[in-house]
Amino acid sequence: MRKPSKIILLLLLSFLIASPVFAQSLDSSNYSILDATVDSGGGQMTSTNYAGVISVGNPTADTRMTSGSYALGSGFPNGIQANVPELICFETDTDSNSTLCQSFPNANGAQGECGYPGCYDRAKLEIDPSANPVDTLYLIRIEDLETNTIYYLQSDHTLDTTYEIADFFTKCSLEGFDANDPDCDEDTDPNWDETLQRYNVFGLEPDREYSVSVSALSGDYTGSAFSEPLNSTTESPSILFDLDVSETDSNSDSPYELDLGELIYVAVTTAPARIWVDLNTNAVNGANIYIRSANGALVSNQTGETIPSETEDLALDSNANGGYGIKVDSVTQTELGPLLANSLYDTTGAQEVGVLSINNTLLFYTESLNNNSGPILQGRGGVAVKARSSITDIASGDLNDQLTFICIGNY
């Protein structure tokens, strides 16, 4: 009885060779072959414009090995493919409470690198290699969700719609740091790059949502699928500028009025309250804050008396004509900057002041020169107003001036 069944089996196999079966169960009344496959060969194929590895009869062609929630990688070429990497973070506007990135130098999210409220033309991404070797290369795909344009991160960290092998990154060349790379895990290593640890995607548009994903390559024909994407939206170029008038470092509301108190000719009077200037900006090249006086002096409308504004040490009053001016007495910031004061007002002597002109005069600024950063997070400067009358001044209770503050960003 075995002989007929053996003939039937040979006929079936002959049919399978002529028409390949991919991992389908074969059944009859006498036998059952589960997930049969015929691997009749394959190999490397090349031409002048492509190279490929071909496999015939691969069990991975079985549609039952993928679904909406899983993919089973078995057989060739899955055995040589790189693991699909994951994204740790893709950020433009995070702070210390919301960031997922692990190697921001200032540990204050994207705002700690780009200033407040975040980055408008750049971003930071970090990848998890998912157990791929340290020399694995990664391709970064970035989609503009407004225009549906797909870009690829270039070797100079800008964007283009095409890519070549030079645009694949190691984790170190992408992020400027790799804890598993002995040439890139300390600040004395040759491949360490703090700039890339701050941000490593350039050329983004303001107020635009982007989606990023990453694939891995660990040798010829090993390219993985792209990872699950992460999305982030860039900020607008921004300046947040505020004034306060208060005896302590605290907020106040307009209208802003400062009472100098009684002026005498034998001593310098310093207003009890300070003028506080707040600055937050993501302007790459910084921002300038200017001050302008309406009169260039304290003026009495009742008597016509004036106390001129001059750059001098009021304690000496070398001109013997009194004087009036301002002095920067505190400058702070949380990150970046720093907030710098014009040396005209950043004086050393306790009673040294700078002149208040009817022309705009630089008071505070940030810059991207001399290892400084143009953006700043929570910059704040305190300004003291000082005056002294002369022995010939007629007493008056309405001496006044009007000061205007102007902030300009450098983008």
Residue, then its C-alpha position, 0 to 999 in steps of 0.5 A: m500500500r505504500k507504493p501508490s502513496k509514494i508515487i503521489l508524493l513524488l508527483l506533488l513535489s514535482f509540481l511544487i518545484a514547477s510552481p514554488v510554494f511559500a510556507q503553506s501547509l500541505d495535507s492529504s488523507n495520508y500525510s500532512i506537511l506543515d509550512a513547506t518551502v522550497d529554497s531553490g537557491g539565490g545569491q549576489m547579483t550585480s550590474t552597472n547600476y545595482a547590486g542585490v542578494i536574491s533568495v528564491g523560496n524564502p519562508t519570509a514571503d509567508t504573509r502570516m509572519t507579519s500583521g499590524s502588531y508584529a513582524l517575524g523576521s526569520g530566514f534570509p535576509n533577516g538573519i543579516q539585517a541590522n536591528v531596527p533602532e529606536l528614537i530616544c528624543f526629537e526636541t525643539d521646545t522642551d525644558s528640564n521637566s519635559t525633556l527625554c534627551q539624555s545628553f543636553p550639555n545644559a541639562n535644561g531641555a531644548q530651551g537650555e540650548c536655544g533659549y526661550p521658548g525653544c529652537y526655531d530653525r534647529a532640533k536635537l535628536e538622539i537614538d537608541p542603537s537597539a543592540n546594533p554594533v558601535d560602528t553601525l551607520y544610521l540614516i535619518r529621515i525627516e518629514d515636513l508634515e505641512t508640505n509632506t516633503i521627505y528629507y534626509l539628514q545630510s553629513d553636515h546636519t542640514l536637510d536634502t531630499t536625496y542621500e548617499i552613503a556619506d549621509f549615514f551617521t554613526k551614533c557618535s557623528l550624529e550626536g557628538f557623544d556615544a557612551n559605547d565608543p571609547d573615542c567619543d565618550e569623554d570631552t577629551d576624546p577626538n570625536w567628542d562634539e559638544t555642539l552636536q550634543r546641543y542640537n544636531v538638525f539644522g535648516l528647519e523652518p519656524d512654526r513647522e511640525y516635523s516627523v523623524s525616523v531612523s534606520a540602521l545599516s551594519g554592512d552590505y544588504t543589512g539595512s533595517a526598516f525605519s523606526e517608529p517616528l517622533n514628532s516635534t514643532t519648531e518655535s517662532p523667532s522670539i524675544l520676551f522683554d519686560l520691565d519692573v520697578s521694585e525695591t527688591d528683585s520682584n515683578s511689578d506692573s505698569p505704569y512704571e514710575l521711580d521716585l528718586g527722593e530728596l536731592i542734596y548737594v553734599a551727597v549722592t541720592t540713589a533711588p530706593a527702587r531699581i529698574w529691572v530688565d528681563l530678557n528671554t530670546n532664541a535669537v541666534n546672534g543675540a539681542n540688544i537693549y537700548i535706553r534713551s532719555a527724553n531730556g538728557a537731564l532732570v528738568s523742573n517744569q516749575t523753576g526751569e532748573t536742570i541737573p545734567s546727565e553726565t558720565e562721572d563719579l557723583a561722589l566727586d562731582s568734579n564739575a561742581n554742577g551736580g549730576y544724574g545717571i545710571k549704574v548697572d548693579s546686577v546681571t544674572q541668567t539661568e542659561l546661555g548668554p550671558l547677559l552683558a552690560n555696556s561698560l559705560y554703565d557697568t562701572t566700578g565705583a559705588q557712585e560712578v554713573g553713565v550718561l543718559s543721552i537723548n539718543n539710543t544708547l546700548l544698555f544690555y546685550t547678548e552676543s555669539l562672539n567670544n564663546n558667548s551665546g546669543p540666545i538667553l534663558q531668564g536673563r535679568g539686569g538691575v539698574a540703579v538711578k543716582a543723582r546729586s544737586s549742585i549748591t546753586d540749584i533752586a529747590s524744586g519738587d518736580l524734577n523729572d525725566q522719561l526713560t525709554f527702553i528698546c529691545i532689538g533681536n539679531y537673527 
